[in-house]
Amino acid sequence: VQLVESGGGLVQAGGFLRLSCAASGSVFSIKGMVWYRQAPGKQQRELVASISTDGSTTYADSVRGRFTISRENPKNMVYLQMNSLKTEDTARYYCFANLGFSGVWGQGTLVTVSS
């Protein structure tokens, strides 16, 4: 499985962005998809949102009500719609494919929210 993220950029606080994650390869082995983010200067990646094969979703408390994760199965795409962005949302956002026994990361896409 290979993942490629896109859609990051610079946006003002209160604005919106939509991130995309394109999966290719053995996509039938994907159990679920997750968006993580890593803020500047922080070592750990934070789980932002996840979506399972049955469509159930989870969100971090910090983004619930502002972000929406969705998927488009025929195109092997996963999206993260981010509304009402805050400066603290600035981070590199990574797509992660849960394969059950392992996982695959994308290269990330940078989101910068200015005040």
FIFI-787543 format. One record per residue (C-alpha): x, y, z; residue in three letters. Coordinates in pm, 1 decimal. Layout:
REM residues N
[[X; Y; Z]; ALA]
...
This chain:
REM residues 115
[[0.0; 0.0; 0.0]; VAL]
[[120.8; 347.4; -85.3]; GLN]
[[-31.2; 671.6; 41.7]; LEU]
[[-0.1; 1022.6; -97.7]; VAL]
[[-142.7; 1322.6; 84.7]; GLU]
[[-228.0; 1657.5; -67.4]; SER]
[[-423.2; 1970.7; 7.2]; GLY]
[[-210.2; 2136.3; 271.3]; GLY]
[[-116.8; 2501.9; 260.9]; GLY]
[[-133.1; 2835.8; 433.5]; LEU]
[[-469.9; 2956.8; 557.8]; VAL]
[[-591.0; 3224.8; 794.3]; GLN]
[[-750.5; 3137.3; 1125.1]; ALA]
[[-1118.9; 3069.4; 1075.0]; GLY]
[[-1058.7; 2938.3; 726.3]; GLY]
[[-1084.9; 2588.9; 586.7]; PHE]
[[-886.9; 2328.5; 397.3]; LEU]
[[-957.0; 1982.6; 264.9]; ARG]
[[-681.8; 1726.1; 281.6]; LEU]
[[-681.1; 1426.1; 53.1]; SER]
[[-511.0; 1089.9; 86.0]; CYS]
[[-482.3; 866.0; -217.0]; ALA]
[[-419.6; 497.7; -153.3]; ALA]
[[-279.2; 260.3; -411.0]; SER]
[[-145.8; -92.6; -421.0]; GLY]
[[-305.3; -365.0; -210.0]; SER]
[[-587.4; -145.2; -86.3]; VAL]
[[-804.6; -450.2; -11.5]; PHE]
[[-580.6; -510.2; 291.6]; SER]
[[-665.8; -174.9; 453.0]; ILE]
[[-865.3; -215.5; 775.8]; LYS]
[[-907.7; 152.5; 845.2]; GLY]
[[-763.2; 493.0; 771.8]; MET]
[[-637.3; 751.7; 1015.1]; VAL]
[[-525.0; 1112.2; 996.9]; TRP]
[[-246.9; 1208.2; 1237.3]; TYR]
[[-67.4; 1536.6; 1282.0]; ARG]
[[265.5; 1643.7; 1420.8]; GLN]
[[297.3; 2001.0; 1538.6]; ALA]
[[622.2; 2195.5; 1498.2]; PRO]
[[869.1; 2113.3; 1771.7]; GLY]
[[672.9; 1813.2; 1895.3]; LYS]
[[802.1; 1460.8; 1861.0]; GLN]
[[476.7; 1273.3; 1893.9]; GLN]
[[206.1; 1249.5; 1635.4]; ARG]
[[-147.6; 1313.5; 1750.4]; GLU]
[[-442.6; 1112.4; 1623.5]; LEU]
[[-683.7; 1355.2; 1459.9]; VAL]
[[-954.3; 1136.9; 1306.7]; ALA]
[[-1011.6; 781.0; 1192.9]; SER]
[[-1254.6; 594.9; 973.9]; ILE]
[[-1306.1; 220.8; 970.9]; SER]
[[-1419.2; -8.5; 693.1]; THR]
[[-1777.2; 8.4; 820.7]; ASP]
[[-1768.8; 385.4; 805.5]; GLY]
[[-1756.0; 452.9; 1177.6]; SER]
[[-1548.2; 755.1; 1272.2]; THR]
[[-1361.5; 888.1; 1572.3]; THR]
[[-1219.4; 1232.3; 1640.5]; TYR]
[[-979.7; 1394.1; 1879.1]; ALA]
[[-1158.9; 1621.0; 2122.9]; ASP]
[[-962.7; 1916.1; 1988.3]; SER]
[[-1111.2; 1884.0; 1639.5]; VAL]
[[-1454.0; 1731.3; 1699.4]; ARG]
[[-1721.8; 1947.5; 1542.5]; GLY]
[[-1471.0; 2123.4; 1316.3]; ARG]
[[-1310.5; 1839.9; 1118.3]; PHE]
[[-1479.7; 1566.9; 919.2]; THR]
[[-1317.0; 1250.9; 789.8]; ILE]
[[-1471.2; 1076.5; 491.6]; SER]
[[-1380.0; 828.8; 224.7]; ARG]
[[-1460.0; 757.4; -136.6]; GLU]
[[-1407.3; 385.9; -178.9]; ASN]
[[-1420.6; 353.1; -556.1]; PRO]
[[-1137.8; 601.7; -581.5]; LYS]
[[-947.1; 474.6; -275.6]; ASN]
[[-951.9; 824.8; -134.0]; MET]
[[-981.3; 952.2; 220.6]; VAL]
[[-1045.8; 1315.1; 300.7]; TYR]
[[-1016.9; 1541.6; 600.9]; LEU]
[[-1236.6; 1848.9; 579.5]; GLN]
[[-1103.0; 2105.3; 823.4]; MET]
[[-1322.9; 2402.3; 908.8]; ASN]
[[-1284.0; 2686.9; 1156.1]; SER]
[[-911.3; 2636.3; 1159.7]; LEU]
[[-711.0; 2761.2; 1454.8]; LYS]
[[-345.2; 2849.4; 1482.8]; THR]
[[-298.2; 2543.5; 1701.5]; GLU]
[[-401.2; 2325.1; 1407.3]; ASP]
[[-69.4; 2410.4; 1242.4]; THR]
[[109.0; 2080.8; 1183.6]; ALA]
[[217.7; 1830.6; 926.7]; ARG]
[[-75.9; 1601.5; 864.4]; TYR]
[[-15.9; 1236.4; 787.7]; TYR]
[[-240.7; 971.6; 645.4]; CYS]
[[-201.9; 624.5; 795.9]; PHE]
[[-340.3; 296.7; 664.2]; ALA]
[[-411.4; 31.8; 925.9]; ASN]
[[-334.3; -306.9; 775.9]; LEU]
[[-404.5; -496.1; 1095.3]; GLY]
[[-60.9; -650.7; 1142.9]; PHE]
[[116.6; -334.5; 1034.3]; SER]
[[56.1; 7.4; 891.2]; GLY]
[[169.8; 243.5; 622.6]; VAL]
[[236.5; 616.8; 648.6]; TRP]
[[218.4; 880.3; 383.9]; GLY]
[[478.4; 1152.4; 353.3]; GLN]
[[256.9; 1416.5; 508.8]; GLY]
[[122.6; 1751.2; 399.0]; THR]
[[191.7; 2075.7; 582.4]; LEU]
[[-89.9; 2290.5; 715.5]; VAL]
[[-8.0; 2635.6; 845.2]; THR]
[[-276.9; 2847.4; 1006.9]; VAL]
[[-191.7; 3213.8; 1052.2]; SER]
[[-352.1; 3449.8; 1300.8]; SER]
